[in-house]
Amino acid sequence: MNDADAAAMEASLAAVADACVDIRHALFDRFFAAFPDRRASFMIVEASSRRMTDETLQMMLGLAKGEGWVWPLVAELVFTHRADGPLPIAEYDAFIDMTVDVLAVAAGTAWTPETATAWQCHADALKVMIRKARAEWESAMPAGVPQRAE
């Protein structure tokens, strides 16, 4: 748990809220520009973009606060994403980094070096956690689907 990181991160989120900026539009524009083939994976971008943006921000902030719910959520989301086919780690990494980047722009002058360091630290921790979850799922269910007992 890092109280200073959490406080800096919350201050940047408050600044974005005060500015009435919805970062998901810029985030998904950037993500689809980088990974245009991924757009077809989204049935309803409006709903998915809202949820994915919120969850990504919540997980990073949760890591800063030492929240125990982060690991089970990450493990569940990584498993859920397996249904979309092999999702390259580079896409997870890019989405997380893009989230931090668009948040920085939206936060404007509230984005300090300390804020940038806090978000990046927990973004990097989230990436490690995703890799761990992915490795555990691949070990438990190599084919990606539960096996039926006959």
URMOKA-V839957 format. One record per helix or strand of 2 or more residues. SS is the DSSP state (a for helix, b for strand). FROM is the first residue (numbers start at 1). TO is the last residue. If there is no record, write none. Layout:
SS_FROM_TO, SS_FROM_TO
This chain:
a_3_18, a_24_34, a_36_41, a_45_65, a_69_84, a_89_110, a_113_140
